[in-house]
């Protein structure tokens, strides 16, 4: 599988995200580094270059997620999938702390994603 992503597909992904990281919801204009295309399912794990498998991602989330697709939940002792912006609804898995400085996982998927990222 080629790592090449057509420019039009990159623009579609960026427009869909409306300038936000699809994992932590940081706004691109306030981040010191440009956002990148993140493979939700990595190519190394049979992911594709389709726009349904790409997320607009800040460098922090992109680098920390790397090739992870599931993580051990310290509460249940089971493995759960990392948040997938194409399949999951952010507000069902996360909430902001009262001072809006931290993201809190409110489901197993949210917990493992916060722990990972």
ChimeraX attribute file (.defattr): number of C-alpha atoms within 10 A of each C-alpha:
attribute: neighborCount
match mode: 1-to-1
recipient: residues
	/A:1	9
	/A:2	7
	/A:3	8
	/A:4	7
	/A:5	14
	/A:6	11
	/A:7	8
	/A:8	10
	/A:9	16
	/A:10	17
	/A:11	13
	/A:12	14
	/A:13	21
	/A:14	21
	/A:15	12
	/A:16	14
	/A:17	17
	/A:18	13
	/A:19	17
	/A:20	21
	/A:21	25
	/A:22	25
	/A:23	22
	/A:24	18
	/A:25	15
	/A:26	15
	/A:27	16
	/A:28	17
	/A:29	11
	/A:30	9
	/A:31	13
	/A:32	9
	/A:33	11
	/A:34	11
	/A:35	22
	/A:36	17
	/A:37	21
	/A:38	24
	/A:39	23
	/A:40	25
	/A:41	20
	/A:42	18
	/A:43	15
	/A:44	10
	/A:45	10
	/A:46	8
	/A:47	14
	/A:48	19
	/A:49	21
	/A:50	11
	/A:51	19
	/A:52	15
	/A:53	19
	/A:54	27
	/A:55	26
	/A:56	30
	/A:57	28
	/A:58	25
	/A:59	18
	/A:60	16
	/A:61	22
	/A:62	21
	/A:63	12
	/A:64	11
	/A:65	20
	/A:66	16
	/A:67	16
	/A:68	15
	/A:69	17
	/A:70	17
	/A:71	19
	/A:72	19
	/A:73	19
	/A:74	12
	/A:75	9
	/A:76	9
	/A:77	9
	/A:78	11
	/A:79	15
	/A:80	19
	/A:81	16
	/A:82	26
	/A:83	24
	/A:84	19
	/A:85	17
	/A:86	13
	/A:87	8
	/A:88	12
	/A:89	11
	/A:90	17
	/A:91	11
	/A:92	12
	/A:93	19
	/A:94	21
	/A:95	15
	/A:96	12
	/A:97	10
	/A:98	8
	/A:99	6
	/A:100	9
	/A:101	8
	/A:102	12
	/A:103	17
	/A:104	17
	/A:105	20
	/A:106	14
	/A:107	14
	/A:108	23
	/A:109	24
	/A:110	24
	/A:111	23
	/A:112	22
	/A:113	29
	/A:114	21
	/A:115	15
	/A:116	16
	/A:117	15
